[in-house]
Amino acid sequence: MEKVIDLDRQFVLWINQMVGRYEWLDIILELLVSDYLIPVLMALTLMWLWLSTKRLESRQSVFRATLIAIVSVGFSNLIVLLMNDLYFRPRPFTELDLNILFYQPTDSSFPANPAVLSFALAYSIWQTRKRDGNFLFVLASLWSFSRVYAGVFYLSDVIGGAMLGITISYCLKVCVLWLEPLPSALIRVGKAFHLI
């Protein structure tokens, strides 16, 4: 375990040393690291999927995937909140001398909340629409990596968060299959209100 912690620290120190060297890179990473750009792009992608699908069968599968994505994000937030109550890991900027490109959060570093949420959402869509899911995975990876670059998370926080988000999304997909009459009823309600 000590070796993993040392590798984590070395990686953050190595990647963070680029902060301030290239102004153009800092500007791009400041956009990516923010709480707004990537989440808004992900939300717009979900809306585009919802509105752009023409065939009824495809719309129903997108509807299910979107519902799973939204519920996955909610459950991910809840699980991260519970985990933070049980375990606290200090942020890299509190333990290391780093250049910060972001505000300094005070909650636990592990698991990385943005990674949990974004990878849960991406995997939810990827299970149904591979191309769109791959695009969301790219966004999730950029968001997560930018947080490591900015000194807010360790690499293991992001990897653990991504694995947790994907696991939550997979489990919810299985639960939806078990609860099959309910998702079909939601689709009928959506049709009745012309949402599908």
N, C-alpha and C positions, 0 to 999 in steps of 0.2 A: 504494500500500500504506500509505503514511504517513497518508493521509486516512481509511482504514478504521480504523487504530489510533486516530486522534484521535476519530473518531465513537464507537468502542467506549468509550473513556475518558469522553467526555462523557455517553454514555448511562448508564454505570454510576454516575457522579457524580450525574446527574440523578435516577435512580430510587432510589439509595441515600440521598438526602437525606431521604426520607420515613421512614427507620428512626428510631424514637424519637418521631415526631410523633403517631402514633395507636397507642395501646397495643393496641387490639383487632386492628388490622392486623398488628402485630408478633407477637401471639400466634398468629394464623392462619398467618402466614408461617413462624414457628418450627416449627409442626407440619408444614407442607408441605415445608420445606427438609430435614427430618430424613432419615436413612437408613432409616427404618422405615415411616412411614405410606403413602407412595405405593407403594413396592415390595410391601408386604403387600397393599394393595388390588389391585394388578396380579396378584399370585399368586392371591388369592382369586377374582378374575375368571376367570383361567384354570381354576381348579378348578370354579367354577360352570359354565363352558361345558362342561367335561368331563362333569360329573354331570347337568346339566339337559337335555341334548339327548336326545330320545326316539327319533326315527326313525333307523334304521340308517345310511342314506346320509348324513344330517347328522352323525351321530356319527363316521363315518369321515372326513369333511372337517374336523370340529373336531379330531379326533385328529391328522391331518396338520398342520393349522395350529398346534396346540399344540406338536407336535414341532419344527416349523420355528421357532417362537418361542423354545423352550428352547435349541435349537442356535444360533439367532441371538444370544441373550444370551451364550452361551459364546464364540462367535467374536468378538463385539463386544468382550468383555473382552480377549481375546488380541490383537486388532488395536490396541486402545487402548494396551495394555501395550507392544507393539512400537513404536508411534508415539511414545510417551513416551520410549523409549530413543533415538530418532533426533532428536526435536525437543522442546525445553523452552521453554514460554512461561510467564513469571511470572504468578502470580495477581494479580487486581486489588488485593487488600488489601496486597500487598507494594509496589505502585507508587503507590497513591493513598491519601489519607487518608479511610478509609471507616468506617462503623459496621458492625460484624460481628455477625450473628445466628447464626453457625454456627462450628464449630471451624475451624481454619486448616489445610487440607490442604497437603501439601508436594510433591505430584506436579504435573505439567504442567497448565496451565489448558486447553490445546487438545489434543485435542477434549474437550468436556465429557462425561465418562464417563456420568453419569446420563442425559444426552440420548441418547447412542449406544445405551445399553441399553434405555431405555424406548421410544424411537421404533422400534427394531428389533422389540421385542415387539409394540408397537401395530400396526405395519405388517404383521407376520406374521398377526395375527388379522384385520386389516382386509381383507386379500386374499380372505378366505373369508366373513367375517361383518362387513359394513359397520357396522352399528349398534354392535356390541360393540367393533369397532376404533375407531370414533369416540370412544366412552367412554374407551378406553385412550389415545387421542391427547390427549384433554382432560387426563387424569392426567399424561401425559408432559409436556405443555406447562406445567401448573401446577408440576410438580417442577422443570423446567428454569428457568422464569421466577423461581421462588422463590430459586434459587441465584444468579441475577444480582442480584436485589433484595438478597440478603444479602451481596453483595460477593465471592462466591467464584469466579464466572466472568464473563467478558465476553460480550456478546450474540453476537459472532461465534463464540465457543467453543461456544455452545449451537446456533446455526444449523448450524455445521459438523458438530457431533456428531449432530444430527438427520438431516442429509443422509447421513452415514456409516452410521448405524443403518438407515435405510430402504434404502440401497444394499446393505448386507450381507444384510438380510432378503430383498430381491428376488433377489439372486444365489443364496441358499440355496434359494429356491423353484424357480429354474431348475435348480439341481443336483439337486433332488429329482425333477423331471420327467425328467432324464437318467438317474437311477439307479432308474427306475421299478420294477424287480422287487424291490428292497430295501424301499421303503416299503410295498408290498403285503404282503411277507412280515412286516414288523413289525405290520401291521394284523391279519394272521392269528394271530400270536403273541398280540397283545392280546385277540383274540376267545377264544383258547384259555384265557387266564387271566381271562376275564370282565371285562377292563378296558374293552372297547368294547361 
